[in-house]
Amino acid sequence: MSSLEETEIADRNPGMDPLKRLVAVLPLALFVVACAGGASGGGAPEPPPPPEFDPAGVYDCLLYIEGMEMGATLTIEGDAGAYTGTVDTEMGLESISDISVDGQAMAFVVDTPDMVVFFALVFDGDSVSGDFDAGGMGGSLSGTKR
């Protein structure tokens, strides 16, 4: 601050000590600088990430196995990290295990008395599709959430 500016300020506030004036004005100046820095320092904050995909629900499905079609109901229950479920077909109701979810994809195992079946599915809105493998015999699955 130049001495001319100090003189003008002193003329407007003749009884105020310059040090007291500085102490009174400094918090306001710091506030203005902080606000100005925040306004130009990066724009709007990043939006929150989308909610984690939750596959829980009941899906009416079709299994396509070597030219044949079989109806199935896929039921998934629980919360992230603790999903359980079943696959119900004309061959019976079987529990699913080893469930993992990665983004919109889900993998699980159906361990029947006759074979172990590995599923790899992808969810898109209320639709599900994917493939399964039962030790050399495989097929595909498509379905819709109820």
Residue pairs with C-beta under 8 A, 6 or more apart in sequence:
6 18
9 18
9 21
10 16
10 18
13 21
52 80
53 101
53 103
53 104
53 123
54 79
54 80
55 76
55 83
55 101
55 106
55 123
55 128
56 76
56 77
56 78
56 79
56 83
57 75
57 76
57 145
57 146
58 73
58 74
58 75
58 76
58 145
58 146
59 73
59 74
59 75
59 76
59 128
59 143
59 144
59 145
59 146
60 71
60 73
60 143
60 144
60 146
61 71
61 72
61 73
61 74
61 128
61 141
61 142
61 143
62 69
62 70
62 71
62 72
62 141
62 142
62 143
63 69
63 70
63 71
63 72
63 89
63 132
63 139
63 140
63 141
64 139
64 140
64 141
64 142
65 137
65 138
65 139
66 137
66 139
70 89
70 90
70 91
71 89
71 90
72 87
72 88
72 89
72 141
72 143
73 86
73 87
73 88
74 85
74 86
74 87
74 128
74 141
74 143
75 85
75 86
75 87
75 88
76 83
76 84
76 85
76 96
76 99
76 106
77 83
77 84
77 85
78 84
78 85
80 101
83 99
83 101
84 95
84 96
84 99
85 95
85 96
85 99
85 108
86 93
86 94
86 95
86 96
87 93
87 94
87 96
87 110
88 94
91 112
92 112
94 110
94 111
94 112
95 110
95 111
96 108
96 109
96 110
96 119
97 108
97 109
97 110
97 111
98 107
98 108
98 109
99 106
99 107
99 108
100 106
100 107
100 108
104 122
104 123
104 124
105 120
105 121
105 122
105 123
106 119
106 120
106 121
106 122
106 123
107 118
107 119
107 120
107 121
108 119
109 116
109 117
109 118
109 119
110 116
110 117
110 119
111 117
115 134
115 135
116 134
116 135
117 132
117 133
117 134
118 132
118 133
118 134
119 130
119 131
119 132
119 141
120 130
120 131
120 132
121 128
121 129
121 130
121 141
122 128
122 129
122 130
126 144
126 145
127 142
127 143
127 144
127 145
128 141
128 142
128 143
128 144
128 145
129 140
129 141
129 142
129 143
130 140
130 141
131 138
131 139
131 140
131 141
132 138
132 139
132 140
132 141
